[in-house]
Amino acid sequence: MKYINSKKIFLPILIILTISVAACGKKESTDAADNKTKSETSGEKSEMKQTDNMSDKNSSDHIMINLPTMQCGTCKKNIESAVNKIEGIESINVVVKEKVAHINYHKSKTDLTKIESAITAAGYDANDKKADPEAYKELDDCCKLPKDQKENSNH
């Protein structure tokens, strides 16, 4: 009889201990993952600082250009292609949804005015500079403002 009672007591204790150990292991796992994420974020920040320092040494700069007349992915390709032809461009990333271009360039080789001019020559507004009207006429229909598009135009 005493043997049965000890089984009844031992089994619940064993279950509780197993759950406790498992729960502690998950907590440690979660804490380790959080610490890893924090260290990766710190690493990314220091990597960004190093990149910024390197940029200063190479006299490069980052600008954002508003592209209010941009409409679609074809516009993105056209703008990136036009800007990449300029000497001194390190990188360009056009974000269609935000209608903005992020551009890294060498200050000693080009400047904002040249970059805006390349974009306007491609048929798009760049910041407060208006698109070249002739270039705009030559754009695909999907790249034109909705009021200038033919019916049934798809992006």
N, C-alpha and C positions, 0 to 999 in steps of 0.2 A: 504494500500500500504506500509506504514511504517512497518507494522507487517510482511509482506513478506520479506522485505529487512533485517530486524533483524534476521529472520530465516536463510537467506542466509549467513549472517555474523556469526551467532552463531554456526551453524553446522560445518563449517570448523575449527573454533576455538576449538570446542569440540573435533574434530578428532585430531587436532594437539596436544592438551593437553593429550589426551588418549595415543597417540603414544609416547610422551615425558615421561610420567609416566611409561609406559611399558618398554621403553628402559632403563630408569634409574634403574628400578627394575632388569632387566637382568644384567646390569653392576654391581650392588651391589651383585647379586647372583654370578656372575663370580668372583668378587673380594673376596667374602667370600670363594668360592671354592678354589681359588688360595691360600688364607691365610691358609685354612685348610690343603692343600697339603704341604705348606711350613712348617707348624707346625708338620705335620706327619713326614716329612723328618727330621726335627730337632729332633723329638722324636726318630726316627730310629737311627740317629747318636748317640744320647746320650745312647740309648739302646746298640748300638754296643760298645761304649766306656766302658759301664758297663760290658759287656760280656768280652771285652779284659782285663779289670781289674780283673775280676773273673778268667780268664784264667791264669793270672800272679800268682795269689794266689795259684792256683792248679798246677802250673808249667806245663801248657800244651802249646802246640805249634801247628802251622799250617804250613804244607808244601804242595808244589805242585810237583807232580812227572810226568814227561813226559812219555807217553806210545806210542812210535812211531809205534809199531807193532799191536796195538789194531785195530780191524776192525769193530766190531758190538755190538749190545746189549748183545749178549751172552758173549762176551769178558768182557763187563762192569760187568755183574753178576759174572763171574769167578773171576775177579780181586777184586771186593768188598768182595766176600766170602772169598778169601784167606787172605786179609788184616784184615778183621773182626775177624779172628781166633787169631790174635796177641793180647796178653794182653796189655792193655793201649791205645787201639784205642778208641777214643771218637766217631768219625764219619768219613765216607768216601763218597765222591761224585765223581763218574767218569763221565766226560763229553766226550761222544763219538766223537762228531764233532771236539772238540779241542784236542782230544787225550791226556787228562791230568786228573790226580786224585787230588782232594783237600782233604787233610787228616788232621784231628785234633787228636792229641794224647797227652798222658801224657809223658813228657820228662823223668820222673823218672822210667817209666816202659818199654819204648821202644825207638828206635831211627831210623834215616833214613836208616841205613844199614840193620836193621832187616826188615823194611818195603819193601825196594827194594828186599831183598832176598826172601820174601814171594811172591812177584809179579813174579820174575824170576823163582821161583820154580813152579809157576802156568803155565809157558810157555810163558811169555811175557817179552819184554825188559822193563826196568825201568830206566829212565835217561840214563846213559851211560853203565849200566849193561846189559849184554846179557841174553836172555832167556835160561833156561835149555833145551838142545836139545831133551831130552827124553820127557819132559813134553810138549814141542812144538809139537812133533809128535802125542801126544795123544789128542790134541785139536780138536774140531769140525772143519770140513773143512772151514766153514765160518769164523773161527777165525784165520786162517792162512793167510799169505801174499798172495796177488793175484797170484804171480808167483808159489806158492806152492799149490794152490787150484786145485781141480779136476774141469773139465768142468761142467757147469750147477750148480755151487754152488750158493745158495741164502743166503742172510744175514737175 
